């Protein structure tokens, strides 16, 4: 009888103190997991709000599908059992969508929240593909874009509007057991006062010239919407997920508050 009471007490304590389901963070293209694992205080920010955050160790640059396969292995390593949430920034949101469309987690994945993800493609990717072989165009600008993608033009092609809308979104359907949320962002005018990142400034102007005046640099607001839109925040493409000192408001904690408030509301 005493052993049964001890077991029951231990079980109740484990349920009471288990806390909310953990979150797995998926970074974007052009950057590895290391800054988010060791430098950027994302883990602490989520921990201060009662959530455990894991950083998925996915490639800095690879195809979306290959990165999605790597993410599946990361989920098994980080959260082998029980429920979890996904948060994907930029291309990381597409990597998560690709994985969820192809792997069945039997209801374990509760939600995916994407931040500045080009669900309908990036006009900046279209622009880079158009001018990469144009000898009359500024080679310095194309070189900047090339370095950003580690000279992987396959990744640029995948992120183009044509591929995203006619192929990726057609073949990568939402998982029926997962709830999808999104956060979009934009650089307020005048853009050069808000961010000093040269790539983001060029990307913002490319989007503006292509008819998308509200963008965070590479991703326009209309492309970032997927599932239930939680918020549109004034931020460049990087400041919404990390305290990177490129000017403007450091807003990543505000974005975390939006995510945590939504998760707490739906999965208390």
N, C-alpha and C positions, 0 to 999 in steps of 0.2 A: 504493500500500500504506500509506504514511504517513497519507494522508487517511482511509483506512478505519479505521485504528487510532485516530486522533483522534476520529472520529465515534463509534466503539464506546465509547471512554472517556467521552465527553460523555454518551452515552446512559445508560451505567451509573451515572454520577454523578447524572444527573437522576432516575433511578429510586430510587437510594439515599437522596437527600436530599429527595424529594418530600414525605415526611411523610404523616400520615393525611389522609383526605378532610376538607375544610373543613365547617364547621357554619354553617347559616343560622338566625339567631334571629328568631322572630316574636312581637312584643309583643301584649299583650292590649288590651281595649277601654278607652276613656276616656283613653288616653295615646298620644302619638305616638312615633315612633322616636328623636326627638332626644335625650332623656335617656340612652338606651342607646348611642347613637352617640357622644355627647360628654361625658357626665357619669358615668354608672355604669360602673365598671371591669370590665365583663364581658369585653371583648376581652382585657384584660391577664390576667385570671384564667385564661381558656382558653389564651392564649399561653404562660403560665407552665407549663401542663400539656401543651404540645406541639401544641395545636390552633389553627387559624385560625378566628376567628369573624367572620361578617359579620352586619350588622343589616339586616333587610328594611325598606324604607321603605313600609310599608303604612299605610292611614288610621287615625286615632285612633278614629273611629266610622263604620261603614258596614255594609251587610249582609254576612253571612258569605261569600256567593257573590261579591259584588263585590270584597271584600277578597282572596278567593282568586284572582280574576283578576289583581289587582294583584300578588299574591305571585308568580304565574307569570312576569310580566314582570321582577320583581326577581330571580328565579332566573336568568333569561337574562342579566341584567346582571351579577350577582355571580359566578355560576359557569356560564359559557356552555358549558363542556365538562367531562367527567369526573364522577366520583362526588361525592356530597355527602350530608350529614345535615341533618335539620331538628330544631330544638328550639322548641316553641311554648308560651308561657305563657298560661294562662287562655283567653280566646277565641281567642288566636293559635293554639292547638292545633286548634281547630275550623276556622279559616281554612286551616291546612295540610291538614287532612283533606279539606276541600272541594276544594282544588286537586288533591290527589293522586287523588281519585276521578274527576276530570274531564279531567286532562291526563296523557298517557303520556310518562314520562321515559326510556323504553327501558332501565330498570334502573339509571339514574344515581342516583336517590334511594335510598339504602341503608336509612335508618331515619327514623322520627319519634318523638321523645320529648316527651311532653306533661307540663307541670307545672301542677297545680291547674286543669285544664281541665274544665269542666262537661259532660262527654260525655253525661250523662243529664239535663241541664238543671239550673237553679238554682232552688231553692225561694224564694230571695230575689227573683228575677225574677217568680215567680208572685205573691208577696206585694205587690210594687210595682204590678203590673198590677191586682191586686184593690182596692187602696186609693187609687190615684191620683185617682179621682173621688169618693172618700168625703169629704164636707165635714166629717164629725164627727171625722176622723182628724187627727193632727198634720201640719199643712202643712209644718212645718220639716223633718220627717223625709223626707217625699215630695220636698220641694225638694232635699234633699241627694242623694237617688237620682237625681232629674231632672238635676242638674248633673253627676253622675258619668257619665251616658250622653249628655251634651251635648244633652239634651232629645230624644233619638232613641228614641222608644218602639218603633220597629221592631226595634232591637237588643235591647231588653228582651224583646219578644215572642218573638224567635228563640231567646233563651236560656232560655225557660220550659220546664218539664219536659214538657209536652204536645208542643210543637213538636219538641223534641230527640228524644224517644222515638218519636213517631208519624210524623215527617216526615224530619228531618235524618238520623237513623241508618238509616232505611230507604232513603233515596236516595243517601247518601254512603257507599258501601261501601269497605272497605279495599282498597288497591291490592295485588295479589297479590305483587308484587316487592319490597314495602317491609315492613320489620319495625317493629312498633309497640310502644312502651314507654311507661310512665307513672310519675309520681311524685305522690303525694297528700300533703296536709299538714293539720294541725289546730292550733287554738289551745288550749294546755293550760289547765286551770282553776287559779286564777280568771282569767278572760279579761282583766279590766281591768288586771291586773298584767303581762300579756304584751304587750298592744298598747294604745296610746292613740289609735289612729285611730278616730274616731267612727263612720265608715261601717262599718268592719270589726266594731266592737263591736255595732252594730245588726244587721248581717247575721248575725253569729254567733248572736245571740239569736233571730233569726227562724228560722234553721235548727234551733236547739235546740227551740224551741216547735213546730216542724213535725215533730219526731221524729228529727232528724239532729244529735245532740249533738256529734259529732266533725266539725268543719268548720274551714276556715281563715278563715272569714268568709262569703263568698258561695258557696263550693263545698264540699259535703260529701264525705267520703272515698269513699263508694260511687259518687258521680258522677264522681270524678276517675280512677277505674280504667279503663284501656283497653289492650288488648294485654297484654304482660307487665308486671306491677307490680314496679318496681324497689325502691321504698321508700315508707314512710309517715313523714314527718318532722314534728317539732314546730315549727310556724312559722305566722305569719299569711300572708295571701294575697300580700303584697308582699315580705316579708323573705326568702322562698325564692328570689327572683330578683334582689334588689338590696339594698345596704346602706342601706335607708331607715330613718331613726331614729324609729320609732314605738314604741319599747320592745321588750322581748323579745330573744331571741338572734338575732344576725346570722348567718344560716345559709346564705346563698347560695353560699359557697365549698364547704360540705359537699354541697350539691345538685350543684354542678359536679363535685365528686369522684365522686359516684355516677354521673353521666352519662358522664364520661370513662372511668371504670373499666369500665363496660358496653361502651362503644364499642371500647375497646382490647381487650377480651376477644373480641368478635365480629369485629372488623376490625383485626387487629394490623398 
